[in-house]
Amino acid sequence: MGNSSGTAFTQPWTAFTVEQAPTPGVAVVHLTGPGRGNMMGLAFWAELPQVFAALDADDSVRAVVLAGVGSTFSTGLDVQEVLGGWLGRLGSGATAQAAQRTELLGVIRSLQDGVTAVARCRKPVIAAIHGWCIGGGVDLISAADVRLACEDATFSVRETRLAIVADVGSLQRLRGIIGEGALRELALTGKDITAARAEKIGLVNDVYPDHETLMAAALEMAAEIAANSPLAVAGTKAVLNEDREEDVARGLRHVALWNAAFLHSEDLLEAVAALGERRPGVFHGK
């Protein structure tokens, strides 16, 4: 199988660590922030596609476990760091906005490409989720092949509570994972759900009592995958992805254009202010 000397293991990542598991052929990718709660800032989005491209190219890797460090998986997009600069550029007084909105479209597409790199990776990815998994965290795990959770995991497709249309893949990929009714409930309410509810609707396959048991189960499943023919595993994932990813790509193009046109609003400014002041947003549809 070879040793794990590829760039995924040797690169000094800022927002990730990549390690060889005790079982040959299994890589463990940890989200490490650097933001609070493994928040997804600029470094995360720059490195995510690089990490998974490197894992894809590494013949020593046959399966990947994706997890978070600390007390949580990820609290999602760092709105201020990633989008903060756009709040002023598209505000009142910015009359000619075609160039800015074209640039914003490119930013959204680059975020989408980062998550799509997880789905595109030929090595199956098992997400092991504990603590909070919010917004961009759900986008990320929706691109994994299998999701496992700890009892303390909490999930939220929270974008509508932040005056944003989720645009990085959860609206497209979750339909095939949890079904139309559950997806619409989560996406339209922005509610938090427990690991037990996530298991009931099929968002996660199994729930484990603690983080140690969760990681052991994820590594065991990855080892089962790694023991199979890598050509057959990669082919199986490619065939499973074919129809879904074509539909996903079309949906991602649509939502990227939608948010490039409509992301900036008084409601979004209110949502950012409410985040900073730790209070609920009060929205007026403007």
N, C-alpha and C positions, 0 to 999 in steps of 0.2 A: 504493500500500500504506500510505501515511501514515508519519509519523515515530514513533519510539518514545518518546513522552512520557507514557505511562500511568503509573499509580501503581507498577506493578511495577518500573519503572526509576528512579523518583524517590524512593521510600520509603527511609529510612535503616535497612535491615534489620540485625539483630544477627547472625543465624546464616546469612545468605545474601548473595551479591552477584548482581545481575541486570544483564546488559549486552546491548547490541545487537551481534550478530556482524557482521563485515564484509559478509556476504551479507544483503541486505534480507529482512525477514520472519523472521529466525532470532534467538531470544533464547538466551543462555547463562546458566544458573543454576548458581552454584557454592555448595556447602556450605562454610561457613567456620568452623564450630564454634559458639561460641567455645571449646568444650572440646577437650581433647587428641584428636588424630586425628579432627577433625570429629565429635566425640561429640554425640549427640542429646539435649540438655538441654531445660530448660523453654522457653527462647527458640526453639529449633528447632521444637518442637511447636506453640507459639503462632503462629509465623510461616508454617509450611509451607502450611496451607490458604489463608492470606491471599495468599501469593506466587502460588499457582496459580490462585486466583480472579481475581487481577489480570491474570495472563497470559491467562486464558480470556476476559476482558472486553476485552482490548486488540486492536483490529482490525489493528494493525500487525504483530502476531505471528501467524505461521502454523506454526511448529514450534519446539520447545524442546530444547536440549541440557542435560542435567543431569550435573554432574561435581563432584569434590571438589578442594579446594586442598591444597597441600603434598604429602606423600608417600603419601597414602591417600585413598580415597573416604569411608569412614566406619567407625569402630570400633563403631558401634551405639548403643543406648540408654545414656544416663547413668543407670544403675540407682540410684545413691545420690541424685542430684538429683531424679529423677522419682518414685522409689518409696521413698526413704529414710524419708520422714515416715510411711509406712504401717507400717513394721516395728514400731514401738512401739504404734501405735494399735490394731493387731489382735493384739497379743501376749497372753501370759498375764495374767489379771486383768481384761482387757477383756471383761466378761461379756455386755453387751448390745451387739451388733455390727451390728444390722440397718441403722442409719443410716450407720455407717462403711462398710459393704459396699455400700450403695446409692451413696454418694459415690464409692467406688472404681470401681464400675460406670460411673459418668459419666466418670471420668478415662480409663478404658480406651476407652470409646467415642469420646472426644475425640481420643485418639491414632489410633484407627482412621480417624476422619474426616479427619485430616491426610493420611494416605497415600491414602485414597480420593479426595481432591481431585486427586491426580496422575492417577489413572485417569479421573476425571470430566472433567478439563480437555479441552476440545474440540480443542485444539492437540496433535498428536502429540508425545510425549516420548521422546527418545533418551537412554538412560543410558550414559555413558562412564566405565567403572570402572577404576581403577588402585589398586594397593596392597590394603589390607584392605577387605573389604566384609562386615561381621559383623552378625548379628542384625537390628536395625532397618534396617541398610543393605540387607539382602536384601529385607526388607519393602518398602522404598522402590523398589528397582529392579524388583521384581515388578509394581509398578503402572505402570511405564513401558511404552511400546509396543514398543520395541526396546532390546536391551542389547548393547553392544560392550565389549571388555575389552582391557587391556594384558597382556602376558605375565607381568607381576609381580603380577597381581591374584590375591587369595585370597578364597574365599567360605566362609561358615559360617553355617548355621542353628543357632546355638549355644545356644538357650534351654534345652534340657534339661540342658546342662552347668551352667546357673545355676539349676536347680530351678524353671523357669518353663515354662508352655505358651505357645509363640509365639502372640501374640494380635492382631497388627496387620496381618495379611494374607498372610504368606508361605505358611502352610499352606493357605489357600484359593486363592490365585492361582497358585502354582507347579504345582499339579496339571495345569493346562492348558498349562503351559510346558515342564515337564521330565518329566511323566508320574508315575504313581502309585509305581512302584518306586523311582525315583531320589529322589522327594520323601520317601518313608518312610525311605530310607537316610540322607539328610542330616538329617532332622528328629529321628530317633530316636537316631542316633549323636552328633550335634552336631559331626561331623568337619569339618576344613578341606579344601577341594578347590582344586586349581590352576585357572588359566584354561583350560588344555588340557582338563581333565576337564569344566569348565563348558561349553566349546564342544561336547564330545562328547555331553553329555546335553541340549543345547539351551538351557541357561540363558543363554548369550550366542550371538549370531549369528556373530561373527568375533573373532579375537584379533590384536593388532597388536604389533610389537616394542618400541615405546616410547610414552611418553605423548604426544609431539608428533604421531606418526603416528596414534594413537588419536583425538586431538581433531580432526585434519584429516579423518579418515574420518567422524566423527560430524557435523561441520559440513557436509561434502559431502552426506551423506544428508539432513540437515535442509534443505539448499538444494534438493535434488530434491523434497522434500515441499512446500516453500514455493512452488515454481514451479507446482504443480498448483492446480486450482480449490479454494479454501478451503471452499466449500460441499460439494463432493464429498468432500474429505478428512474434514471434520467428520462428514459423514453416514456415511462408511465406518467411522470409529472408533466412532460410536454403534451401528451395526449389529453390528460385531464385539464390542462390549462387552455387548450386551443380555443374552444368556443367561448369560454368565460373571458379570457383576456382580450379577445376581439371586441366583445360587448363592453368590457371595462374601458378599453382605449377610446371607444366612441363616447362613452359617458364622461370620461375625463376631459376630452376635448370640449364637450358642451359646458361642463361646470367651470372650466378654466376661462372660457369666453364670458360666461355669466358673471363670474366674480371680477374679471378685469373690467367689466362694464359697471357692475352694481355693488362691488364690495364696499366702496367708500360711502358712508351714510352718517347721518346724525346719530342713528342708533349704534353704529360701531364706535363712534367717539364716546358715546355714553357708556358702552360696554367697557371700553378701556379705562375710562374714569372710574367706573364702579369697581373694576378689578383693583385699581390702585387704592381705592378707599374702602375696600373689603365690605361692599354692600351689594344688594341685588340691583341689577340695571332696571331702569324705568324707560320703556321704549314707546315711541309714538309713530313709528312707521314712516320716518322721514330720513 
